[in-house]
Amino acid sequence: MRNNNAVPLIDALRRSPHAFTRHAIERRWSRPALRAAVRSGAVVRVLPALYAASEHAESTLTRAHASTTWVGSGSVVIGAAAASAWGLCDPPRTIAVTAPLSMSRNAPPWLTLQRLAERPPFALWHGCPIATPEWAIVTAYGHLPRDVADEMVYRAVRQRLCSPQDIDQIASNLSAVRRRRALATTVKATAAGSESFLETIGLRKVFASKDFAGFIRQHRLRADGANYRLDMYDPVTRTAVELDGEVAHQGADQRARDVRRDTRLASIGILTLRFTFRDLTEQPEWCRSMVTSTVARR
């Protein structure tokens, strides 16, 4: 590396997850410094006239920042990239950003341009404009596996980032929404009290008949000094039904917490019936039978 300015340039870009314009780099460090840094492999071109340290080049934040800078003022990150910034899903391989209706540019495979007449509402994520949670959810939903997409909705509502009504309003206002009906079904289940993909299965498919009309969904109570939320609770027989996801309920620590929880509830007279994801999806009739027979005996 022959250019002395290339060393401070590389150091500066390594210390920032943002992409830098060629103009800004050349103004501060010079064009030969940029060429030397690129030749060394320490700096790469992310988009035309936009550069970043090679170690950050595939970062969601770096690519999102580069994309909105490349498109220009008014561009906002949407879809799964925005949802991941809110902590609602894993970072995607593809970044989606808004662009003016009149824009005509060839984007690389990792970048999708969504042309909109108006700029969506946004917040700043490390200086990068990202769509608000409800916008991120609606524009990401149809691009994710169903269980991941649904969990994104539940997580946003659980964390009070947005409400089911907020999501429904954005979905209603957008003309093109992938898997619109599936999203509407999940939003409806969330508004009814479901807080996870598994609970929605229980709410919609397994325990949806009139035999379970007396159960309270998402009932909160206190036992032995601890607060709990019960997926389903029958106050007459004091029977609780818990729906255990395969991921959330793995491991000895989680099992120990479940045992303590069930013991505390039993100490005040509440019996807990637990069903796994496999139980609910592979033998729903058995699940229903276990609950109805237990309630009948209590």
N, C-alpha and C positions, 0 to 999 in steps of 0.2 A: 504494500500500500504506500504509494509514493507521496500522496498529497497529505500534508500535515493537518489540514482542516477536516479530513475524513474521520479522524479519530474522535474529536469532540462531537461531530455530527452523529456518528454511530452511537456514542455514549448517550447523547440526548434522546435519540429515537428509542433506544433500549429502555430508557427511563419513562417513556410515555406509551400508553396503549393506543394512542390516536394515530391517525394517518396524517402526513404532512404534504402540503402541496409543493410541487416543484418550485414554484415561484418563491414560496416562503423559505425553502431550503437554500436556494441559490442566493437569495437576498442576504441570508445570515451567514452561510458557510461557503458559498460559491458553487458554480457548476462543476468544476473539476473535482471538488470534494464529493459531490453527489455521485459522479461517475466512478470515482475510486471506491466509494462505499458500496455501490452496486456490484462492481467487479469483484470485490472481496467476498460477496455473498452475505454480508451482514445486514444489508438493506435491500429490499425488493420493491418492485412496483406492484401495488395492490390493484389500482385502477389507473386509467390514463392520467398522467401528471400527478399521481398520488402515491406516496411512498411510506413504508413503515419498516421497522426493524423486522428482520426475517423471523425472529423468535415470536413475534406477535401477529404475524401475517394471517394466520388462520383463526385468530381469536374472534369471537362473535362481536365483541365491543369494537375491535379494530376495523373489522369489515363493515359493521354498521355505521361507524363514524365516517369511514371512507365513502360509503355509498351515499349517505345524506349530503356529504360535501360535494361529491361528484355530480349528483342530481341538482343540487343547488338549494337556495333558500326556499323554505316551504316543504321540503321533504321530511317525512317522518317514518321511522321504523315501525312496521306493523307485523302481524302474524306471529309465528312461533318465536322469532328472535325477540320481539317485544315482550311476549309472554314469559320467555326465559329470563329476561331482565327483571321482571316482577317476581321471579322465583316460582312460576307456575308450571314449568316444564323444563326438560333438559334443553341445552342450546342446540339449535338445528344446524344442518349442514348448509342450508340455503337461507339467505337473508332476503326479506321482502321489504321494500320501501315504497312510499308513495311518490308519484311523479306527476307533473302537469299533463293534461290531456293532449297537448300539442307536442310533447316531447317524443322524439324518435331517435333512440340510441340502441346500439347493440351491446347488451350486457353480458358479462361472463356467465358460465353455467351456475355459479353459486349465488347469483344476484337476480332477483325477480322485481320488475318494476310494475307497480299497481297504479294505473293512471286514474286519478280522481279529480273532480272539479274543485273540491274544497279540501283544505288541510284538516286532518282529524285533530281532535284535542290531544295534547301531549304533555309529557313531563320530561325533565332532563335526567338522563342516566349517565353519570360521569361526563357531562357536557354533550351527550348525544340525545337528540329528540326521539323519544319512544312513545307510541300510542298509549293512551290510558288503558287500564286493565280490561274494561269491557270491549274496547275496540280491538285490543290484542287478541282476546278470546274469540270474538266473532270471525276475525280474519285468519286465525290459526286453526280453528276447530276442524275444518274439512281437510286439513293437510296432515293430521296426526292420526295414529291408530285410535279406534273408538274408546278404549279404556283410558288411554292417556289423555285424550281430548276431554272426556267426561271428568276425569280427576282434576284437570285444569280448572273446570268450571266450579267444582266443589271446593277446591282449595281457595280460589279467589273469594268465594262467598264466606267460607269459614274464617278467612283472615280479614274479612270486611274490606277488601279492596274495592269491591263493587257489589251490587245487589242483583238478584235474578231479574228484577225489573229493568235495571240498567242494561243488562245484556240483551234482554228481549227488545228493548227500544232500539238499540243499535242494529240488531238483526232485522228488525222490521223496516228500518230506514234504508238499508243497503239493498241494492237490486240483485247483486250476485253474491250469494252466500252458499258455500259448499256444505252439503249435508244439512240443509236448513231444518228439515223435519226432525232429524236426530238431535240437533242442538235444541230445538224447541221442546222436545220431550225431556231432555236432561234439565233444562232450565225450569220446566214445570215441576219435575221431581224435586229439584233443589228448593223451589219455593214452598213445596209441601213438607219440607223438613229433612229430606235426605241429605246426608253429608258425605257420601262416598259412592263410587261406582257399585260397590257390593251392596250397599244399602238400597240403591235404586233397583237392583235386581230383586231384592227382598220386597221392596215397596210395590213394584210394578208387576212382578211375576209370581213370586212364591207366596207372599202373605197379603195378597190383594183382595181376597174374597171377603164376604160378609162375616165369616167365622172369626175374623181378626179385627173387626170394626171397633171392638172395645179396647184395643191396645192403643196406648199413647206413643206417638213417634218422638224420638229424641227427648225423652223425659229426663229432667235433671233433678237429682236429689242428693242428700248428704247422709253418709253412714260412717260411723266411727271416726268422726272428725275430718273425713275426706269428701270432696265433691265428685260426683260421677254423672255421666250422661249415658242413659240407656237407649239402645237402638229402638227397642220396643218394650213397652211395659203395660201389664194388665193390673190396674189398681185393685180390682175385686179379689183376684186370687194371689196378688203380689208375686207375679211371675215376670221375669225379665228374659228377653231374647236378645242375644248378641250375635252379630254377623262378623266373623273374623276373616279378614283378607289374608291371602297367603303371604304377601310381602310384609304387611304391617304387623303380623302376628307371628313372625318367625323368631327363633332364638330363645335361649334359656331365660334371659332377663325379662323378655316380654311375657313368657309363660309364667314366671314368678309374679309379675305384676297382675296378670289375669287371675291367678290363684288368690292373691291377697284381696283383690277387688271382690271376687265371688264370695270369699269368706266374710268380708265386711258386710256385704249385702245380706248374706245368710244370717248374720248376727242380728239383723232387724227383721228377719222373716221373709226375705226375698230370695226365691229360687231362680238361678240363672241357667238358661239353656243356651249353649253355644253351637253355632253351625259354621263350617268352613266354606270357602268359595266352592270347593268341589262338592260339598253336600248340597249347596243351593243350586248349582248348575247341573249336577248329574243325577240327583235324587230329590227333587223338590217335593214329591208326594210324601216321601218319608219325613222330611222336615215338617211339613204341615201336620202329618199324623202325630209326630212327637209333641208338637205344641198343643194341638187340640186335646190329645189324651191327657197330657199333664194338667192342662187347665181344668178339664172335666174332673180329675181326681182331687184337685185342690179346692 
